[in-house]
Amino acid sequence: MALPAKSVRWRVVVTGGAGFIGSTLVKRIEREWENAEVTVIDDFRSGHFKNLEGFRGEVIAQNLAKIKLKDFLEPKAVDAIFHLASITDTREQDQRKMTWDNVESFRRLLEFAREKQIPITYASSAATYGIDARINSETDERKPANVYGFSKVQLENLAAKYLSEPDLQGWKIAGTRYFNVYGPGEAHKGPMASMIYQLYLQMKAGKKPRVFKAGEQKRDFVHVDDVVNCTLLAMNSGKSGVFNAGSGEARSFNDVISVLNHEMETNFKPEYIENPFAFFQPFTQADLARSSKELGYKPKYNLEAGIKQYVAWLEKK
Ligand SMILES: NC(=O)c1ccc[n+]([C@@H]2O[C@H](COP(=O)([O-])OP(=O)(O)OC[C@H]3O[C@@H](n4cnc5c(N)ncnc54)[C@H](O)[C@@H]3O)[C@@H](O)[C@H]2O)c1
């Protein structure tokens, strides 16, 4: 579906709307579509009510993996679904819990939406690529290194399975593979917040920023406003499939510290520590060719501009 005109009464469901990216999306929709009716489904297991300050819509505080959606929502009254709810603690080792909650949540949404073929955009992840250490495009093999990434691969497979049914082939279900997202609204994630935020906090407390030896691991750090934009563009495109949502650049932790030093007017040297994780990604970078061509996605922030915006926001709080 093309996104509706800004004055339209757009009826939208955002799952995970109390979380970092979900709440940023909710705020953007309410800001731009003055007559939007947004319903958030979130059981607040990792989200935070503060993220929804000023929210005008309805909250359904239910576990999506268990909810009978039709008891709460009438399919006819939903124009679009953005599915961001997920267990997001990538350290979670309980395979049954991770796959059950993440996969069954999505299955329930798909079952609810299939009759009216309500367009869905859902959050996948760069974790589907695993420890591949190269620029990843959507056609690359998926080799998740942890059960979180595995659960996201199952979401993608499930979407493809529904879309292969003869009566559902025109349905629009798009997955956005977010890379390392940072920006305003992630503080509630604690240890799962971005490295940019963790390093900022350490430096703010007057401590040396701690990174794994020797700080040259590279990540595609992407600003939350850019992934929200990509998510809306995926809905707008009316295309099905999966799309990378990154900055398109790989930058090192040493780079992050140097940009933070610049923005915070500090001069901290990093403290290098041993890396205890076997599945730690040494390098991530999104190939944006498909997202750019098919969705018209172009990130607004590189690392310097993104950290500048973020630090200014953090310092104002
Ligand atoms: N932040 C990143 O860097 C990143 C990277 C790749 C993918 N993603 C994906 O983006 C989405 C949003 O992530 P985020 O960073 O905003 O994390 P978050 O933890 O802040 O948000 C997830 C939200 O989903 C809710 N939730 C989880 N399981 C639920 C369930 N079964 N029923 C109802 N609510 C449930 C949580 O309470 C939380 O509010 C997730 O799907 C995540 O996997 C994020």
The ligand as an SDF file (V2000), in Angstrom:
LIG
                    3D

 44 48  0  0  0  0  0  0  0  0999 V2000
   17.7880   -2.4110   18.2610 N   0  0  0  0  0  0  0  0  0  0  0  0
   18.4720   -3.0730   17.3280 C   0  0  0  0  0  0  0  0  0  0  0  0
   19.6660   -2.8180   17.1090 O   0  0  0  0  0  0  0  0  0  0  0  0
   17.7810   -4.1280   16.4860 C   0  0  0  0  0  0  0  0  0  0  0  0
   18.5440   -4.7860   15.5070 C   0  0  0  0  0  0  0  0  0  0  0  0
   17.9370   -5.7550   14.7300 C   0  0  0  0  0  0  0  0  0  0  0  0
   16.5920   -6.0470   14.9000 C   0  0  0  0  0  0  0  0  0  0  0  0
   15.8640   -5.4150   15.8760 N   0  0  0  0  0  0  0  0  0  0  0  0
   14.4580   -5.7710   16.0140 C   0  0  0  0  0  0  0  0  0  0  0  0
   13.6740   -4.5960   16.0790 O   0  0  0  0  0  0  0  0  0  0  0  0
   12.5410   -4.8020   16.9110 C   0  0  0  0  0  0  0  0  0  0  0  0
   12.4870   -3.7380   17.9840 C   0  0  0  0  0  0  0  0  0  0  0  0
   13.6540   -3.8450   18.7990 O   0  0  0  0  0  0  0  0  0  0  0  0
   14.0170   -2.7650   19.9060 P   0  0  0  0  0  0  0  0  0  0  0  0
   15.4550   -2.4740   19.7910 O   0  0  0  0  0  0  0  0  0  0  0  0
   13.0420   -1.6380   19.8380 O   0  0  0  0  0  0  0  0  0  0  0  0
   13.8330   -3.6110   21.2600 O   0  0  0  0  0  0  0  0  0  0  0  0
   12.8980   -3.3920   22.5270 P   0  0  0  0  0  0  0  0  0  0  0  0
   13.2400   -4.5100   23.4610 O   0  0  0  0  0  0  0  0  0  0  0  0
   13.0350   -2.0120   23.0370 O   0  0  0  0  0  0  0  0  0  0  0  0
   11.4360   -3.5810   21.9350 O   0  0  0  0  0  0  0  0  0  0  0  0
   10.7770   -4.8180   21.8220 C   0  0  0  0  0  0  0  0  0  0  0  0
    9.3700   -4.6340   22.4060 C   0  0  0  0  0  0  0  0  0  0  0  0
    8.6080   -5.8260   22.1710 O   0  0  0  0  0  0  0  0  0  0  0  0
    7.8660   -6.1300   23.3630 C   0  0  0  0  0  0  0  0  0  0  0  0
    7.5980   -7.5710   23.3260 N   0  0  0  0  0  0  0  0  0  0  0  0
    8.5140   -8.5690   23.2150 C   0  0  0  0  0  0  0  0  0  0  0  0
    7.9010   -9.7470   23.1080 N   0  0  0  0  0  0  0  0  0  0  0  0
    6.5620   -9.5020   23.1690 C   0  0  0  0  0  0  0  0  0  0  0  0
    5.4080  -10.3420   23.1040 C   0  0  0  0  0  0  0  0  0  0  0  0
    5.5060  -11.6640   22.9420 N   0  0  0  0  0  0  0  0  0  0  0  0
    4.1880   -9.7660   23.1990 N   0  0  0  0  0  0  0  0  0  0  0  0
    4.0640   -8.4320   23.3490 C   0  0  0  0  0  0  0  0  0  0  0  0
    5.1220   -7.5900   23.3960 N   0  0  0  0  0  0  0  0  0  0  0  0
    6.3600   -8.1250   23.3160 C   0  0  0  0  0  0  0  0  0  0  0  0
    8.7720   -5.6600   24.4880 C   0  0  0  0  0  0  0  0  0  0  0  0
    8.0770   -5.4370   25.6980 O   0  0  0  0  0  0  0  0  0  0  0  0
    9.3830   -4.3940   23.9000 C   0  0  0  0  0  0  0  0  0  0  0  0
    8.6160   -3.2490   24.1960 O   0  0  0  0  0  0  0  0  0  0  0  0
   12.6680   -6.2270   17.4500 C   0  0  0  0  0  0  0  0  0  0  0  0
   11.9130   -7.0840   16.6390 O   0  0  0  0  0  0  0  0  0  0  0  0
   14.1410   -6.5140   17.3000 C   0  0  0  0  0  0  0  0  0  0  0  0
   14.4080   -7.9030   17.2050 O   0  0  0  0  0  0  0  0  0  0  0  0
   16.4420   -4.4620   16.6630 C   0  0  0  0  0  0  0  0  0  0  0  0
  1  2  1  0
  2  3  2  0
  2  4  1  0
  4  5  1  0
  4 44  2  0
  5  6  2  0
  6  7  1  0
  7  8  2  0
  8  9  1  0
  8 44  1  0
  9 10  1  0
  9 42  1  0
 10 11  1  0
 11 12  1  0
 11 40  1  0
 12 13  1  0
 13 14  1  0
 14 15  2  0
 14 16  1  0
 14 17  1  0
 17 18  1  0
 18 19  2  0
 18 20  1  0
 18 21  1  0
 21 22  1  0
 22 23  1  0
 23 24  1  0
 23 38  1  0
 24 25  1  0
 25 26  1  0
 25 36  1  0
 26 27  1  0
 26 35  1  0
 27 28  2  0
 28 29  1  0
 29 30  1  0
 29 35  2  0
 30 31  1  0
 30 32  2  0
 32 33  1  0
 33 34  2  0
 34 35  1  0
 36 37  1  0
 36 38  1  0
 38 39  1  0
 40 41  1  0
 40 42  1  0
 42 43  1  0
M  CHG  2   8   1  16  -1
M  END
$$$$
